[in-house]
C-alpha cells in the first residue's frame, strides 16, 4: 500500500499569490510595508520564510512517506517468507510425526482425532 504524497496545499498557493502582491506594493511604494502589529512583525521577508518552511516540511513529509513505503514493502516480503516457512514447518511436522500426533499439535496443527465430526440433520417431513 503506497501512501499518498501530500501536494502543495491551497494555503501555500494562496500565500504565494499574496506574496506577489506584497512585493508589488513594496516596489511601487519604494519601502518595506509591515503588515503586522507592534508585537508581531510581518514583512515580505517574514512571509517568504514561512512559505519556505511550509514547502520544506512538505518535502520532508513526502520523503518520510517514501521511506515508509520502502520499509512496508520489505516488511510484507519478510512476512510472506515467514508465512511460507510456517506452512512448511507444519506440513513437514505432519509428514514426520503424523496428523494425529502430539508433536503436530504442538506445532500448531489440529489433530485429526480432535476434529469435530460432521453431524447430519434429519430431514423434516411435511
C-alpha positions as CSV (number, residue, x, y, z in Angstrom):
1,X,0.0,0.0,0.0
2,X,1.6,3.2,-1.1
3,X,1.0,6.3,0.9
4,X,-0.4,9.3,-1.0
5,X,2.1,12.1,-1.3
6,X,1.0,15.4,0.0
7,X,0.7,18.0,-2.7
8,X,1.3,21.7,-2.1
9,X,-1.6,23.0,-0.1
10,X,-4.0,25.6,-1.2
11,X,-2.8,27.7,1.8
12,X,0.7,27.8,0.4
13,X,-0.5,28.5,-3.2
14,X,-2.7,31.4,-1.9
15,X,0.2,32.7,0.2
16,X,2.4,32.8,-2.9
17,X,-0.2,34.9,-4.7
18,X,-0.5,37.2,-1.7
19,X,3.3,37.4,-1.5
20,X,3.5,38.6,-5.1
21,X,1.0,41.3,-4.3
22,X,3.0,42.3,-1.2
23,X,6.2,42.6,-3.3
24,X,4.4,44.7,-5.9
25,X,3.2,47.1,-3.3
26,X,6.6,47.4,-1.7
27,X,8.2,48.0,-5.1
28,X,5.5,50.7,-6.0
29,X,5.9,52.4,-2.7
30,X,9.7,52.0,-2.6
31,X,9.6,50.9,1.0
32,X,9.0,47.8,3.0
33,X,5.5,47.6,4.4
34,X,4.9,45.9,7.8
35,X,1.6,44.1,7.7
36,X,1.8,43.0,11.3
37,X,1.4,44.8,14.6
38,X,3.9,46.2,17.1
39,X,4.2,42.8,18.8
40,X,4.5,40.8,15.6
41,X,6.4,41.9,12.6
42,X,5.0,40.7,9.2
43,X,7.0,41.8,6.2
44,X,7.7,40.2,2.8
45,X,10.8,38.6,4.3
46,X,8.9,37.0,7.2
47,X,6.2,35.8,4.9
48,X,8.7,34.3,2.4
49,X,10.4,32.5,5.2
50,X,7.1,30.9,6.4
51,X,6.2,29.8,2.9
52,X,9.7,28.2,2.5
53,X,9.3,26.5,5.9
54,X,5.9,25.0,4.8
55,X,7.4,23.8,1.5
56,X,10.4,22.3,3.2
57,X,8.2,20.4,5.7
58,X,6.1,19.2,2.9
59,X,9.2,17.8,1.1
60,X,10.4,16.2,4.3
61,X,6.9,14.7,4.9
62,X,6.9,13.2,1.4
63,X,10.4,11.8,1.8
64,X,9.3,10.1,5.1
65,X,6.3,8.6,3.2
66,X,8.7,7.2,0.6
67,X,10.8,5.6,3.3
68,X,7.7,4.2,5.0
69,X,6.6,2.7,1.7
70,X,10.0,1.1,1.1
71,X,10.0,-0.3,4.7
72,X,6.5,-1.5,4.3
73,X,7.4,-3.4,1.2
74,X,10.3,-5.1,3.0
75,X,8.1,-6.0,5.9
76,X,5.5,-7.5,3.5
77,X,8.2,-9.6,1.9
78,X,9.6,-10.8,5.2
79,X,6.1,-11.7,6.5
80,X,5.3,-13.6,3.3
81,X,8.6,-15.6,3.7
82,X,7.7,-16.3,7.3
83,X,4.2,-17.5,6.3
84,X,5.8,-19.9,3.8
85,X,8.2,-21.2,6.4
86,X,5.3,-21.7,8.9
87,X,3.4,-23.7,6.3
88,X,6.5,-25.8,5.5
89,X,7.1,-26.4,9.2
90,X,3.5,-27.6,9.8
91,X,3.4,-29.8,6.7
92,X,6.8,-31.2,7.5
93,X,5.7,-32.0,11.1
94,X,2.6,-33.7,9.8
95,X,4.8,-35.8,7.5
96,X,7.4,-36.7,10.1
97,X,5.1,-37.3,13.1
98,X,1.7,-37.9,11.6
99,X,-1.5,-35.9,11.5
100,X,-2.8,-37.2,14.8
101,X,0.4,-36.8,16.8
102,X,1.1,-34.6,19.9
103,X,4.1,-33.1,18.1
104,X,1.8,-32.0,15.2
105,X,-0.5,-30.3,17.7
106,X,2.5,-28.6,19.4
107,X,3.4,-27.1,16.0
108,X,0.0,-25.5,15.8
109,X,-1.9,-28.1,13.8
110,X,-5.2,-29.6,14.7
111,X,-5.0,-33.3,15.4
112,X,-7.3,-35.5,13.3
113,X,-8.9,-37.1,16.3
114,X,-9.7,-33.6,17.8
115,X,-11.6,-32.5,14.7
116,X,-15.4,-32.4,15.1
117,X,-17.2,-35.0,13.1
118,X,-20.0,-33.5,10.9
119,X,-23.5,-34.4,12.1
120,X,-26.2,-35.0,9.6
121,X,-29.5,-33.4,10.3
122,X,-32.6,-35.5,9.7
123,X,-34.8,-34.1,7.0
124,X,-38.1,-32.8,8.2
125,X,-41.2,-34.2,6.6
126,X,-44.1,-32.0,5.9
